[in-house]
Amino acid sequence: MDNQYDVIIIGTGPAGYTAAIYASRANLKVLNFEGWQPGGQLTITTTVENFPGFEKGIDGKALMAEMKKQAAVFGTEYVSKDVTKVDFSGQPLRVYAGKDEYQARAVIIATGAKPRKLGIKSEEKYWAKGVSACATCDGFFFRDKKVAVIGGGDSAMEEANFLTRFASKVYIVHRREEFRASDIMLDRVKSNPKIEIITNKEIDEVLGTDKLTGLRLKDTKTGETSELAVEGMFLAIGHTPVTEIFEDVEKNKLGYILHKENTMTSMAGVFAAGDCVDHRYRQAITAAGMGCQAAIDAERWLENQS
């Protein structure tokens, strides 16, 4: 069959592309499904300044394009399709894109995670123009500016504290009066003079012209609206791993794939890397590192099977 491979990688981004580079360099026949967002979340990040090797930073989309080309140099093949079904019940492992079937001896899952969004049109309009879901990635660009963090859990508290390194003022906007955050994280926020907490408010609309200039807030009790002048909005309402189709692979209650041995999952020959596994760090460099590990683990596992 033409559709038989040593390794199939599902998903791109730093994890998928790095896995492709390492697997292809090991002289394995590799197919990479680019999926619903070729290049992953970095393709919607304007400038990446914390990926080693780029003194002046690099455009996220450009970085992913370079990784893709590097993997292609070593022989990686690409399919611009979404994987719709998998069958990991036995060898060969089977991956389906619609009616098309592809087979492999090993599979690396690198489907990533999607940041949860508010679901309003203006949020999409100003994405990467003031709206972000990663303070670690984009906080530097808001030096001496006012920003808002949306959320009420530990992640929101961490993002807000981190942003005070750059921003002149950080608002935490939460739709309820009670917080899911731990007491210690909430105490840190309350003791930070640069942070102000706004409760019982939800985002009604993101305001701006070419970029974000403010937020329209809606009181969750009275329905009254008000405006908050900020230049940045950081979503901290969680991430959703893109793992729904992997029904037989063991996951935690949030849907993140679990490793059983090194980067291998609960299914023999199936490995996982990047944000579909990692709900703690979620950085390009950690995803790339895990992609490297998954490729090496897959190569060694295949060698042992032979």
N, C-alpha and C positions, 0 to 999 in steps of 0.2 A: 504493500500500500504506500502511496505517496505521502499519506498523512500519518506516518509512523515516525516517532522521534525518541531520542534518549530522554530528553527533559522538555516538558512544557511548563512555561511560566505564565501564570494568569495574573495580569496586572503589570503596570509599569511604574513610573515614579522611581525614586532613588533605590528602593529595595528591588524592584523588578529588573531595572536596567543593570544594576550591579550584579545581581544573580546571573543575568544573561552574559555579562562580560566574563565572569569567572567560569561559568559552565561551558561557554563556547571556547574559551582558551584552553580548557581541559580536553579539547577535541571531541566534545559531545555534540550531537545533532540537537539543536535547540530551537524551539518555536516560542515566540512571545506574543500572547494576546494582549493588545493594547487597551481594550476595554472601554468603559463608559467615559473615562477622562484620560486620554493618552498623555503620559507624563506626570499624572497625579496632581496633587494639590499645589505643587510648586509652580505649575503653569499659570496660576492665577495670582502669583506673588510677583510684584514688580521687581524688587531687588533683594537678592540673597547675600547677606554680608557675613554670615557665620558658617559658610561652607569653606573648609580649608583650601587654600591655593589661589584665592582670588582677592588680592590686596584691596581692590576698589569695589569689590562685590561683583555680582553677575545677575543678570535678569534670570528669573526662575525658569521661564520658558526656554531660554537659550541654554541654560545648564542641562535641562532634560534633553534637549536636542543633541547636545554634545555627547551625553551618555548613550543615547540611542545609536548615534553614528559609531561610537566606539565599539559597542556590542556587535553592530553590523559588520565591522571590519573583521571580526573573528568568526563570522558566519551565522550569527543569529538571524533567523527569519521572523518576520512580523506579520500578524494578521490583525487588520483593523475591524475586529468584530467583538461583540459581547459574548461571553460564555453564558449559555442559558441552562446548562445541565452538566453534571459530572457523574461518573460511576467509578468509585474507588473500591469496589467490592473484590476485585482481583486483578491479576495481570492479564493483558496490559491494562493500565489505567486509561479510562476513556473520558474525553472532554468533548462537549458538543457546543456548536454555535449554530443554533437553529437545527436544520436537518443534516448539517455537516458533522461528521465524526472524526476526531483526531485521537491518536493513541500514543502513549508514552510509557516508558518504564518508571519514570519518576515525574512528579509534579511539584512545582513550587508555587504556593499561593502568596500573592503580593498585591491583594486587591485594595489595601488601604482602608481609610475611614473617612466619612463625611462629617464635617462640623454641622451640628444642628443649627438650623437657622430659624428666624422669626416667622418667615413665610409671607413677608410683605414685599411688594414690587420695588419700593424705593430702596430696600436693603440690597437687592440685586444690582440696582442702578449704580450704587456707590461702593460696590464691592471692589476692594483694592484701591479705592479713591477716598479712603477714610474709614471704611468698614473692614474689619479683620476678625479672624478667629484665633490669632496667635500673637500674644504679646511678646513672646521671646523672639519671634521672627521680625515683627514690625514695630516694636516699641521705640526703637532708636529714632524712627522718623517723626516722632511726636515730641521731640525735645522742646521744653518750655511752652507746650500747648495744653489745652484742657481736653480731657478725654473722658469717656464713660465706659464702664464695664457692665455688661448685662448678665445677671445671674445671682444666685444666692447660695451656692455651694462652696466647697473648699477651693475648687478651680478658680472661681470668680475672685475669691479673697487673695489667692496666690497671684493671679494676673494683676489685680489692683495694686498690691504691694510692689510687684516687679515694676509696674509702669511709673511708680513714683520716682524711680531712678532718672526718668527722663521728663515726664509731664510736669507742668506747674500745678495742675489740679486733676484729681481723679474722682469721678463720681461713680458710685456703685448703685445701679438702678435695679430694684427687685420688685416683682409684682405682688409680693406678700409682705407681711410684717415679720413673720418667723423665717429663720434662715436654716438651711440644711447644713451649713458649714459647722465645723467643730468649734467648740468654745475657744480653743487656743488660737485658731485662725481668725475668728471674729474679734477676739481681743486685740490681736496685732493690728487689724484694720482700724479698729476704733481708737487705738493709741497713735495712729499715724496722722499727723497734722495736715497732710496733703490730701487725705481721703475724706470724702463726705458721702454718707449713705442716704439714699432716697428710697423710701419704701412705698408700697401700695401704688406703684406706677408701672405701666407697661408702655412699650414703644408703639406709638400710633403711626408715626411716619418718620423717615429719615429725610432731613432737609438739606438743601444745598443748591449749587449751580453746577460748576464743573467738578466740584468736590464737596464733601460733606462740610456743612457749616453749623448744624444743630440737629436737635431731636425734638419731635413733638411727643410729649408724654400724656398719657391718659390715666386719670385716677381710677383705680380698679374698684373703688367704693362709690364714688360720686359720678364718675363718667366725665368730669371736667378735664379740659386739656390745658396744657401749659407748654412753654418752649424752654429748652435747655441749650445754651450756646456751648458747643464743643466742636472740635475738629477731628475727633476720632471716636469710633464706637467699636469695642471689642466684645465679641460674643463669647460667653463662658457658660453656655447652657448644655455642654456635653458634646460628644462625638458618637457617631453610629458606625460601627465597623461594617464594611461591605462583605458580609459572609453568609448571606441568606441561602445561597444555592448549595452550600457545603453542609448538607443536612446530616451526614454521617460522621463528620469530623467533630471531635469533642470541643466544646466552647464553654466559656463561663456564662453566667447569667446575663451579662451585658452583650453577649454575642462575639466576644473576642476569642480567637482561636488559641487553644492551649497547646503548649509543647509537652511532649512526653519524654523525649530523649534528645538532648541538644535542640535542633530546630525541627525535628520530626514531630508530626502530629500523631494523633491516635490511630491514623491509618498508615499502614506500611507503605513506604515509598512516597508519602505525601509530606511535604515540608511547608513551612510558612514563615514569612518575614515581613517586617515593616509594621505599619499602623493597624493592620488587621489583627496583630498580636499585641502590640505595644500601646497601652492606654496611659502610660505614665510620661514618657519623654516626648514622643511624637515629633522628632526632629529629623531633618534630611540626613544628617550624618549618622544617626543611630539606625535609621532605616537602611542606609547603604551598608553599614557594617553588618546588620543582620542578613541582608541579601547576600553578602559575601559568605557568611557562615552557612546559610542554607544551600548555596551552590556547592561548597566544599563538602558539606554533609551528604548531599545528594550524590556527588561524584564518588565518595568513599562507599556509600551504601550500594551503589550500582556495581562498584568493583567487587565488593563482597558477595553480591548476588551472582556475579559471573563466575 
